[in-house]
Amino acid sequence: MDTNIEILGDQEETLGTAEDLREEIAVEVVQHEVVGSHVKIEFETSKGLCTGYYFVNELGHEELNMEPDSVIILTNLFPDYYGAYINSLNRDWVDIDLSVKYDGCPEYKIYNRHVVL
């Protein structure tokens, strides 16, 4: 009785091939932000997905133009919602600006960023 179990086939289906990985990396290189780029971002809140857009500037603290549905989500979560910004120190995070100042601002990790050409 042969007790060897072949798992390589299952792993290839789950993880993809080396060629797939090379293609992903090539696509990622194309997505660099440069000053003036128009960028679409998405982040997940407890009330749903939020989508916003910004133009890359030299200061690195861009204000997001949120889609109307996203503004509704954010005002439901934070009645004092005043706006949203890309975090200038860590561009993978969105800072939520509130009209009433608290100790620290709510922030969300960006999970999808797309440079619109």
C-alpha positions, 0 to 999 in steps of 0.5 A: 500500500502506497501512503505517499500523499500528493499535495503539490497539485492542490498547492498549485491551485491555491497558490498559483504558479511562479509565472502568475507571481511574476505577472502580479509583480509586473502589474504592481510596478505599473501602479506607482503613484506620481505627483498628479496621479488620480488614485482610487482607494477602497477600505473596509469599515464595520458598516461596509466598503468605502471608496474615495479618490485623490490626486497625488500631491507633493505634500503627501497628505491628500484629501479624499473625495469620497463617493456619496454612499461612502460618506453616508457610511462614515457619517453613520459611524462617526456623526462628527465626520468632517473628511478623510485623508491619506496618512502622510507617514504611512500611505497604506492608511486613511485618517478620518477627520472629525469636526470635534477633536478627540485623542487620536483619529479613527483610521482604516487600512487601505486594502485596494489602491488603483492608479487611474490613468 
